Amino acid sequence: MRPQQIPDSRATRISAVVLDEHGSVGVRDLDLAPPGPGEVRVRIAAAGVCHSDLHVLTGAWRIPRPVVLGHEGSGVVTALGDGVDELEIGDHVVLSWVPGCGGCRSCRAGRPAQCALVATVVAPGGVLYDGTTRLSEAGSSVHHYLGVSSFAEEAVVPVSGAIKIRKDAPLEDIAIIGCAIATGVGAVRNTAAVRPESTVAVIGCGGVGLACVQAARLAGASRVVAVDVVAEKLELATALGATDTVNAAASDAVAALRSIEPDGYDYVFDAIGKISTTEQAIAALGLGGAAVIVGLPAQGEQARFDPLALAEADQRILGCNYGSSIPHRDIPALVDEVMAGRLDLASMISARRPLSDAAAALADLAAGHALRQLLIPGHAANRRVSATG
């Protein structure tokens, strides 16, 4: 049964990328109702294409359909719902896919990434806080994805999911802060709290993994080893701060990692989320080390490890959702780091494409050819900006 869609004669007509009930992805014309209480409408400047979108497409994650994809993006506030006083029309924002409700136990404890309302209503239901959707097509409701749905010309989101940032930051580039950068950097800083002179390995050099690499460099790690199967991604990882690389297509990843650090690593980040890479992360740990599971696997999968060896070595396995971030604190600070030249986003963006290229962008991501691709509403042609795109 589809959720109720709030009817309103003032609905805005938009183009958006819809994944339908049959698994097809395409641009459709939809009606976007005005923001309700505590919500804002945002004109999308750019939306990042992430593996989480791919998980929905493949069915690895069960999300109600039809749904407008996209959970990473940036834009400009164009309308305010009742009761919104944190933002003004014209503000520049980065969208957060965990729009904390502010009232549940986790939000009150300062852990908005574990918001209960997002976990039980917004994410699984494809709706906003009140259990309804602002999207419709010919009178039938269309679902939101993670309270964002950024693969569109405009989106209505909870005000807590629109994070105000400085207006001099490049709106297209900072779109990837909302997921890849907040997650990867947060994994290093918030979840793991990497210490100076630590040894670090990062398995997977997509957007999240490259953010982990940059954060480990900034944390003062003495060694940062990047692991991937694509040579171009490893080259970029080196440019962004990796001290060593392992091509997992040419060697056993754990054996290669231990040839570099025979005693194992203080921190290993699994930025892919396959069962094999999670098990590799645990196997590469040194005494007292921590494996941080950043990439998200398909629902229901289980990894194996030796709990006795883990206990005897005083090791830890840490789950990491959204980099354990506090979006209103971390996202503006990350934008400041970009503007100060400490974080490089532009090198991580492998293509800028129109909304009509969404299916092709997802296919390129699935094939491992792309880093972070941006979908730009109104962008008429595909502009490649990296050899990995």
Rosetta blueprint (number, residue, H / E / L):
1 M L
2 R L
3 P L
4 Q L
5 Q E
6 I L
7 P L
8 D L
9 S L
10 R L
11 A L
12 T E
13 R E
14 I E
15 S E
16 A E
17 V E
18 V E
19 L E
20 D L
21 E L
22 H L
23 G L
24 S L
25 V E
26 G E
27 V E
28 R E
29 D E
30 L E
31 D E
32 L E
33 A L
34 P L
35 P L
36 G L
37 P L
38 G L
39 E E
40 V E
41 R E
42 V E
43 R E
44 I E
45 A E
46 A E
47 A E
48 G E
49 V E
50 C L
51 H H
52 S H
53 D H
54 L H
55 H H
56 V H
57 L H
58 T H
59 G L
60 A L
61 W L
62 R L
63 I L
64 P L
65 R L
66 P L
67 V E
68 V E
69 L L
70 G L
71 H L
72 E L
73 G E
74 S E
75 G E
76 V E
77 V E
78 T E
79 A E
80 L E
81 G L
82 D L
83 G L
84 V L
85 D L
86 E L
87 L L
88 E L
89 I L
90 G L
91 D L
92 H E
93 V E
94 V E
95 L E
96 S L
97 W L
98 V L
99 P L
100 G L
101 C L
102 G L
103 G L
104 C L
105 R H
106 S H
107 C H
108 R H
109 A L
110 G L
111 R L
112 P H
113 A H
114 Q H
115 C L
116 A H
117 L H
118 V H
119 A H
120 T H
121 V H
122 V H
123 A H
124 P H
125 G H
126 G L
127 V L
128 L L
129 Y L
130 D L
131 G L
132 T L
133 T E
134 R L
135 L E
136 S E
137 E E
138 A L
139 G L
140 S E
141 S E
142 V E
143 H E
144 H L
145 Y L
146 L L
147 G L
148 V L
149 S L
150 S L
151 F L
152 A E
153 E L
154 E E
155 A E
156 V E
157 V E
158 P E
159 V H
160 S H
161 G H
162 A E
163 I E
164 K E
165 I E
166 R L
167 K L
168 D L
169 A L
170 P L
171 L L
172 E L
173 D H
174 I H
175 A H
176 I H
177 I H
178 G H
179 C L
180 A H
181 I H
182 A H
183 T H
184 G H
185 V H
186 G H
187 A H
188 V H
189 R H
190 N H
191 T H
192 A L
193 A L
194 V L
195 R L
196 P L
197 E L
198 S L
199 T E
200 V E
201 A E
202 V E
203 I E
204 G L
205 C L
206 G L
207 G H
208 V H
209 G H
210 L H
211 A H
212 C H
213 V H
214 Q H
215 A H
216 A H
217 R H
218 L H
219 A L
220 G L
221 A L
222 S L
223 R E
224 V E
225 V E
226 A E
227 V E
228 D E
229 V L
230 V L
231 A H
232 E H
233 K H
234 L H
235 E H
236 L H
237 A H
238 T H
239 A H
240 L L
241 G L
242 A L
243 T L
244 D E
245 T E
246 V E
247 N E
248 A L
249 A L
250 A L
251 S L
252 D L
253 A H
254 V H
255 A H
256 A H
257 L H
258 R H
259 S H
260 I H
261 E L
262 P L
263 D L
264 G L
265 Y E
266 D E
267 Y E
268 V E
269 F E
270 D E
271 A L
272 I L
273 G L
274 K L
275 I H
276 S H
277 T H
278 T H
279 E H
280 Q H
281 A H
282 I H
283 A H
284 A L
285 L E
286 G E
287 L E
288 G E
289 G E
290 A E
291 A E
292 V E
293 I E
294 V L
295 G L
296 L L
297 P L
298 A L
299 Q L
300 G L
301 E L
302 Q L
303 A L
304 R L
305 F L
306 D L
307 P H
308 L H
309 A H
310 L H
311 A H
312 E H
313 A L
314 D L
315 Q L
316 R E
317 I E
318 L E
319 G E
320 C L
321 N L
322 Y H
323 G H
324 S H
325 S L
326 I L
327 P H
328 H H
329 R H
330 D H
331 I H
332 P H
333 A H
334 L H
335 V H
336 D H
337 E H
338 V H
339 M H
340 A L
341 G L
342 R L
343 L L
344 D L
345 L L
346 A H
347 S H
348 M H
349 I E
350 S E
351 A E
352 R E
353 R E
354 P L
355 L H
356 S H
357 D H
358 A H
359 A H
360 A H
361 A H
362 L H
363 A H
364 D H
365 L H
366 A H
367 A L
368 G L
369 H L
370 A L
371 L L
372 R E
373 Q E
374 L E
375 L E
376 I L
377 P L
378 G L
379 H L
380 A L
381 A L
382 N L
383 R E
384 R E
385 V L
386 S L
387 A L
388 T L
389 G L
